[in-house]
Amino acid sequence: MKILVTGAGGLVGRAMVKVCADAGDQIVGLNHTDLDVADEQKVNATIERERPELVINCAAWTDVDGCELDPQHAQEANARGPEFLASACRSIDAQFITISTDYVFDGEKDGFYTQRDQPNPQGVYARSKLEGERRAQTAWARTSVVRSGYIFGPAGTNFLSTMLARARRGEHLRVINDSFGTPTYARDLARQLYRLGQLDLPGIYHVVNAGDGASFEDFARAAIEIAGLNDQLLEGVSLKTLNRPAPRPRNSRLRCLLSEALGLEPLPFWRDALADFVSTQTQEESTSRLAFTPSPFGRGLG
Ligand SMILES: NC(=O)c1ccc[n+]([C@@H]2O[C@H](COP(=O)([O-])OP(=O)(O)OC[C@H]3O[C@@H](n4cnc5c(N)ncnc54)[C@H](OP(=O)(O)O)[C@@H]3O)[C@@H](O)[C@H]2O)c1
């Protein structure tokens, strides 16, 4: 199958390109410089030129606080981008998958959010992502929306790599202890996206690693424990104390009724996925020094 991946330089995009390439598919991976998904003409020209059978949109402006300060930019990348891609897919009858977020929910529910729950996004990023879902689905029937959350992986600078690097330096770490999500390993998400591409069954899917979910603190503590580092360095803090510009849901744990009904194999438990990630990080640490971002969120997690 010929598969085109947008946002191929990002955390999920890189994992996606690798999964497709490992499966032996013909892959066109386009990073932000190659294709700005908010540029309608370039999107149309690229899809027309490449004529893929499947387009997987991993591009988004994922800076949750940045979106709050620049709603126009968020709208272009996260709402119009998926719409332009879906329309272009329609013109060549290609299947389209776009990634969305657990942040479309307001977080007021206890328990897991399923497809039966009504989205109620609270910030600019979350609203732009929900609009992207809807615009894409309206533009083209062969669209699947894949919501995920708390994504981690061995690419770039992210919440966990930052945590681990700081713990290795013996630094004090403040992590949020009152926001709960379902951690998701980018590699496992990419594998499931690939399976969904083969299925070609349009719908809204929730794709996360198995388990009861975790707070950022649970998650960081588990990573530090797996890495054999000192968890005394961790201090749990409330989201409120950090005064971030964008609101975040208190609970955004996801469960997928559709995958269960279809009998799709669940993703591995997040602690097992985390152990895999930590061992990859440890190998990378021994060869190169990780960049330091002094944010309790890292770059993504939107
Ligand atoms: N990370 C999480 O925890 C998380 C949670 C829930 C959902 N998601 C969703 O998962 C998807 C993948 O995110 P990620 O975690 O891989 O984030 P990421 O690492 O920030 O990757 C996103 C990529 O999109 C690119 N991009 C931004 N604007 C673009 C545009 N207008 N046109 C083309 N490319 C553009 C970025 O390039 P530049 O950096 O060069 O701008 C970046 O390489 C997104 O839809 C995101 O909303 C992520």
The ligand as an SDF file (V2000), in Angstrom:
LIG
                    3D

 48 52  0  0  0  0  0  0  0  0999 V2000
    1.8860   14.2230   22.4960 N   0  0  0  0  0  0  0  0  0  0  0  0
    0.7680   13.9250   23.1400 C   0  0  0  0  0  0  0  0  0  0  0  0
    0.7710   13.6020   24.3410 O   0  0  0  0  0  0  0  0  0  0  0  0
   -0.5380   13.9190   22.4150 C   0  0  0  0  0  0  0  0  0  0  0  0
   -1.7100   13.6260   23.1550 C   0  0  0  0  0  0  0  0  0  0  0  0
   -2.9340   13.5610   22.4800 C   0  0  0  0  0  0  0  0  0  0  0  0
   -2.9870   13.7630   21.1150 C   0  0  0  0  0  0  0  0  0  0  0  0
   -1.8540   14.0710   20.4450 N   0  0  0  0  0  0  0  0  0  0  0  0
   -1.9750   14.2570   18.9950 C   0  0  0  0  0  0  0  0  0  0  0  0
   -1.0780   13.3500   18.3610 O   0  0  0  0  0  0  0  0  0  0  0  0
   -0.6940   13.8770   17.0880 C   0  0  0  0  0  0  0  0  0  0  0  0
    0.8130   13.7880   16.9500 C   0  0  0  0  0  0  0  0  0  0  0  0
    1.3910   14.6400   17.9280 O   0  0  0  0  0  0  0  0  0  0  0  0
    2.8740   14.4180   18.4550 P   0  0  0  0  0  0  0  0  0  0  0  0
    2.7790   14.0050   19.8640 O   0  0  0  0  0  0  0  0  0  0  0  0
    3.6500   13.5750   17.4900 O   0  0  0  0  0  0  0  0  0  0  0  0
    3.3610   15.9300   18.4280 O   0  0  0  0  0  0  0  0  0  0  0  0
    4.6880   16.5690   17.8240 P   0  0  0  0  0  0  0  0  0  0  0  0
    5.8770   15.7730   18.2260 O   0  0  0  0  0  0  0  0  0  0  0  0
    4.6100   18.0040   18.2030 O   0  0  0  0  0  0  0  0  0  0  0  0
    4.5040   16.3910   16.2610 O   0  0  0  0  0  0  0  0  0  0  0  0
    3.6580   17.1890   15.5040 C   0  0  0  0  0  0  0  0  0  0  0  0
    4.3610   17.5020   14.2140 C   0  0  0  0  0  0  0  0  0  0  0  0
    3.4930   18.2880   13.4050 O   0  0  0  0  0  0  0  0  0  0  0  0
    4.2700   19.2900   12.7910 C   0  0  0  0  0  0  0  0  0  0  0  0
    3.4250   20.4200   12.4090 N   0  0  0  0  0  0  0  0  0  0  0  0
    2.9440   21.4360   13.1790 C   0  0  0  0  0  0  0  0  0  0  0  0
    2.1670   22.2440   12.4340 N   0  0  0  0  0  0  0  0  0  0  0  0
    2.1780   21.7400   11.1720 C   0  0  0  0  0  0  0  0  0  0  0  0
    1.5820   22.1290    9.9600 C   0  0  0  0  0  0  0  0  0  0  0  0
    0.8060   23.2380    9.8720 N   0  0  0  0  0  0  0  0  0  0  0  0
    1.8060   21.3850    8.8490 N   0  0  0  0  0  0  0  0  0  0  0  0
    2.5800   20.2830    8.9180 C   0  0  0  0  0  0  0  0  0  0  0  0
    3.1840   19.8680   10.0300 N   0  0  0  0  0  0  0  0  0  0  0  0
    2.9740   20.5750   11.1610 C   0  0  0  0  0  0  0  0  0  0  0  0
    5.3150   19.6670   13.8060 C   0  0  0  0  0  0  0  0  0  0  0  0
    6.4170   20.2420   13.1610 O   0  0  0  0  0  0  0  0  0  0  0  0
    7.1960   21.4920   13.8190 P   0  0  0  0  0  0  0  0  0  0  0  0
    7.5420   21.0500   15.2110 O   0  0  0  0  0  0  0  0  0  0  0  0
    8.3550   21.6740   12.9070 O   0  0  0  0  0  0  0  0  0  0  0  0
    6.2160   22.6200   13.8020 O   0  0  0  0  0  0  0  0  0  0  0  0
    5.6450   18.3190   14.4370 C   0  0  0  0  0  0  0  0  0  0  0  0
    6.7080   17.6870   13.7520 O   0  0  0  0  0  0  0  0  0  0  0  0
   -1.2660   15.2870   17.0360 C   0  0  0  0  0  0  0  0  0  0  0  0
   -2.4800   15.2570   16.3310 O   0  0  0  0  0  0  0  0  0  0  0  0
   -1.5620   15.6210   18.4790 C   0  0  0  0  0  0  0  0  0  0  0  0
   -2.6110   16.5670   18.6080 O   0  0  0  0  0  0  0  0  0  0  0  0
   -0.6400   14.1590   21.0470 C   0  0  0  0  0  0  0  0  0  0  0  0
  1  2  1  0
  2  3  2  0
  2  4  1  0
  4  5  1  0
  4 48  2  0
  5  6  2  0
  6  7  1  0
  7  8  2  0
  8  9  1  0
  8 48  1  0
  9 10  1  0
  9 46  1  0
 10 11  1  0
 11 12  1  0
 11 44  1  0
 12 13  1  0
 13 14  1  0
 14 15  2  0
 14 16  1  0
 14 17  1  0
 17 18  1  0
 18 19  2  0
 18 20  1  0
 18 21  1  0
 21 22  1  0
 22 23  1  0
 23 24  1  0
 23 42  1  0
 24 25  1  0
 25 26  1  0
 25 36  1  0
 26 27  1  0
 26 35  1  0
 27 28  2  0
 28 29  1  0
 29 30  1  0
 29 35  2  0
 30 31  1  0
 30 32  2  0
 32 33  1  0
 33 34  2  0
 34 35  1  0
 36 37  1  0
 36 42  1  0
 37 38  1  0
 38 39  2  0
 38 40  1  0
 38 41  1  0
 42 43  1  0
 44 45  1  0
 44 46  1  0
 46 47  1  0
M  CHG  2   8   1  16  -1
M  END
$$$$
